[in-house]
Amino acid sequence: MTNRDKNIVNNFLRLTGLDKETSTKEDLIMRKLEEIAELLPKEKKIEIFRLEDDISNLVDLVKWTYMDYGAKLNEITEEHNLDWTPKVAEEITREASEENNKTKVA
């Protein structure tokens, strides 16, 4: 999935409100970090800002990763024969069915 495609999906989710629950939780976490930063001395606040940045990057990474998973799944369903069965499995199934039929007749 291209970066442009990811941004289209991300903006779609944001504008339609479909990611409201995750956005709300992300905002809550960021607000709590800001509250913690207010309690710290000035020289320690930089760590909170770094943590906020790390969390934001992680959230974006998770979103992009799951979008990539979805794109790969779509590719698989469109481009691969999911009903394919190896010859060996077909033969085993046929033999088992024949054996089962023999057992029922006897």
N, C-alpha and C positions, 0 to 999 in steps of 0.2 A: 504494500500500500504506500503510495507516495505521500510526502509531507502535505501536499495540497489536499489529497483525499482525506487524510487524517484531520486536517483543519476544517474541512467541510463537515465531516461527521461531528467533530467536537463542537463547532459553532451551532450545528443543527440541534445537538443535544442541549446545549446551553440555552438557545433561543426558544426551544419548545418546552423547556422545563423538565425534560425527561431525566436529567441528571440532578434534579433538585435535591434529592436526599444526600447524595455524595457531596454536592457543593455545600449544602448546609453544614454537614459534618466537618468538611475541610475549613469552612469559615469559623466554626466554633473552635477548632483546634488552634487556628491562627490567632483568634481573639484571646484565648487562654495564654498563648505564648506572649502576646503583647502585654497582658496583665502581669505575667511573671517578669518580663523585661522591666516594667515600671518599678518593680520591687528591688531590682538589682542595682549595684553601683554602675556608674557609667562605663567603666572599663570592662565590665562583665557582660554588658548588653550585646556586644558584638557576637557572642556565642549564641544568643537567642536568635539574632538575625541570620546567622549561618544555619541554625537549625530550621528556621522558617523556610529558608531557601532550599535546604535538603528535602524537607517534607514536600514542598511544592514540586520539586524535580521528581521525587518519587511518585507522587500522584500522577503527574504527566506521563512518566515512564509506564506506570501500570495501565493507564488509559491506552497509550499507544501499543503496548504489548497485547492487550486484549483485542484491540482493533486489528492488529496483525494476525492474531489467532483466527478471528472471524473471517478475514480476507483469505487466509490459507484454507479454512474449512470450506468456504464458498468455492475456491479454486478446485478443491478435491471433489466436491459434489458435482461440479460442472464438467470436469475434465477427466475423471477417472471412472472406470466401470466398477461400481461398488457391488454389483451382483456377480462378479467373477469368482469362480471356484476353481482351485487347482485340480488338475486331472486326477491326482492321487486321491484327493478328498471325494471326488465324484465316484471313483471306483470303490472306495471303502463304503460309501453310502449305498451304492448299488449292491455290493456284496452283502452288506448287513441286511438290506431289505430282502434280498433273495433268501438269506438264511432265516430271517424272521418268517417269511412266507412258507418255507419248508417246515418250520416248527409248528406253525398254525395248522398246516394240512395233516401232519402226522398225528 
